[in-house]
């Protein structure tokens, strides 16, 4: 029949089949390609992945870039996800039906450790909190869902940086302002690079009063089915109550919680 709906597969593969929505679908394919790339892709690589001509992809990228959904790396022709797209991804996870399951995992971890725990994802040059469960202790910090902290001065942020492709990681260290937040913030590029190598080798990250004086943090990776680090599970504690070397005793429990958390995220 003439009024039969067009199959979903046709919508995804044939632009001419749905003239009204084709521009949106092409833009989605471009964003999906960029988001799925381990290394920020160039124009030619995106064209090949989405099977569209270069002028078409270039126009789409220009529109997405103007909207803040994608960006170009300084001094190169490689494209990466823009901060607006990262925020959108965060909002999707914040309001996901699996949020209750994630929150329950954090609650159990807080009960075990006695300290505040949170789940974070990378968002541009910062880390965004997806969820957080506070300890019952009166001494604590207030960073709720949607809050953000810098990559270079937080345990979760350094964890994400350590798992970036080497070229992207080196570019971040070289070009990003390593703002000093406390006297312990790693602002020397060589010291930060060495710390990131240690994190990648040992599988966990720490924040030794590098963002907030008197607060230490331990973070472990949450990985998807392909082994990519897509989120981080972290524990915060005031140093007078729990020193960083003492916090390491909770590393096995945090790693187990991270494995459970991976099953709740929408890949």
N, C-alpha and C positions, 0 to 999 in steps of 0.2 A: 504493500500500500504506500501511496505517496506520503502519508502522514506518519509512517513508521519512524521512530527515533533513530538517530545515527548512533551506532555502537561507540562506546567509550574509546575503544582502540583506534577507531577512525579519527576521533577528535584529537588524539595524541599524535597521530602520524600524518594526517592529511590536512594541511592548512586550508586548502580550498573547500573542504567539506563543510566548514563552519565559518563563513566570512565574518560574521559579527564577533566571534570570539577568537579568531585566529591570532590577532596581535597579542592578546593576553597570553595565549598558549605558547606562542613563540618566545615571549619574554620570560615565561616560567621556565621553559627549557633552557634558556641561557643562564638564568639564575641557578637552576639545579646543577648545571654543568660546572659553574664556578664554585658552588658550595661543595661539590663532591670531589674537587681537585685537591690533591695533597700539596701541589705547588701551584700558585696563582697562574692561570693559563694566559697565553697570548691570544690575540684576535684569531689567528689562523687555526689554533688548536680548538677554540670555541666553535668556529665555523665547521670544522670537521666533525666535532662531537654532535652538533645539532643538525647537520646536513642542510645548512642554509647558506646562501651566497654572502660574500663578505660585505657588500653595501648594506644588506638587510641587517646583518648582525651588528655592524658598526652603528647603524641608526638606533637599534634597540639598546645597545650599550650606552650610547650618548644620552638617551632618555632615562635609563636606569641610573646613570651616574648623576644626572641633574636632580633626580629624585632622592639621592642619597642611599639607594639600594645596593649599588656596587661602587667600587672606587678603583683607582689605578695606583700602583705602587710608585712612589716618588722616583723619578729618573728612569722608569722602565715602562714598557707597554703591556705589563701584566695586570690582570684584573683580579680583584678580591671582593669578598662580600662587604658591603657597606655597613656602617653602624646601624642604620635604620633596619636593614634586613636582619642583623643580629638581634636587635630589640624585638622584631616581629617573632623570630624563632623563640626568644625567651618568653614572650607573652603566650605563645602557643603552648609551651611546656608549663607555664604558670597556671594556665586554666585547663590543663589536660585532665581527662577523667581519671588518670592514674596518679593524680596528685595526692590523694588520700593514702595510697600505698607507699609513696615516697615519704610522706610525712610520718607514717607509722614506723618506717625503718629508722628515720632520724630520732623519733621518740625513744625507740628501743636502745639506740646507740647512746643517747643522752643518759638514759637510766643506767647503762652499763658504765659509762665513763664519769658521770657526774659533772660533765662540762657541756657547754653550748656546742652544737654541731649544725652544719649547714651544707647545702648542695649548691654548687656554682657552675656557670658556663662562661666561656670567653665571649666578650662583646667588644670588638674593636680593640682599643688599647687599654681595656679595663676588664674586670671580672664582675659578672652580675650574679646576685644571689637569687636562686630559684625558690629556695625554701630554707627555713631556719627554725630550730627548736631551742629555746633558751633553757638554761639550767635554773633550778630553783634558788641558787645562791643569790644574795642581794648584790654582789659585785659582778657586773656584767656590762656588755656593750650593746647598743641598739643598732643593728643593721638588719632590717627586715627584707622580705622578698622585694626585688626590684632595685635594691641598693647596689652600689658598685664600689670597687676598690681598684687601685692600680695594679697592673700586671707585675711590674718589677719589684713591688714592695709587699707582696702577699704570697702566702704559701700556695694557694690555688693558682694564682697568676704565674708564678715561677714554674709550677708544674705544667701549665699549658705552654709556656714559652719553651720549656725543655723538650717538648714533643713536637714543636714546629719543625718543618724541614729546615736543614742547617742554613740554607741561604736566607730564608725568611727570618730565622732567629738572629743571624748575624746582622741583617739589615735593621732589625728592630733595635738591637743594642747600639748600633752605630748611629742611627738617625733619631731615635726617640729621646726626649728629654727625661733623664733619670732623676726625677725630682726627689729631693731629700725630705722625708717625712719625720724621721727621728735620727739620732746620731748613729744608729745602726743600719740605716737604709743603705743598700748596695748601690752606690752611684758611680763606682769605677767600672767601666765596661769590661775590663779583664777579670775583675773579681766576680762580676755577675755571670760572665761566660763560664768561668770555672764552676760556679755554683750550679748552673744549669746542666753542665756535664755530670756533676755528682748526682743531681736529682734524677736524670735519665738513667744513670747507671744503677742507683739504689732503689728506684721505684717509689719514692715518696719525697715530699717537700716540706720545709719548715719555714716559719716566720719567727725569728728571734727578736721580737720587739722592733721590727723593721718598718711597720706601718703605724702602730700605736705603742707608745711607751708603756711598759708594764703588761703587755699582752703578747703571748706566744701562740703559735698555731702549728698544727700538723695536718697535712693534706695528702690524700691518696687518689689515684686516677680511677675514673669510671669509664670503662671501655665498651665499645660496641662489638658486634659479632666479628668484625674484621680487625679487632685489636686497636682501633683508633681511640685516642683519649678524647671523649666528647663532653665530659663533665668532671667535677672533682668533689670529693667528700672531705670536709674539713672539720677540725675540732679547735675551738678557741678556749683559752684559759688565762686568767690573771696570773702572772709570774709568782706573786706571793703565795698563791694557793697551789700551783702546779708548775714546776720548772720544766723546761723543754726536754731535758734528758729523761725526766720522769714520765713525760707524756708518751714517750716511745713505747712504753709497756702496752699501750692501747693500739699499737699498729696492727696486730693480727685481727682484732675485733673490727677495726675500721676497714681493713681490706675485705673481710667477709661481708660487711655491710655494703661496700662498694659493688661487690659481685651481685648482691641482691638488688641493689639500686639499678644496676644495668638492665635488669629484666623489666623495670617499670617505665623506662624511657621509650618514647615513640620514635623509632628510627625511620 
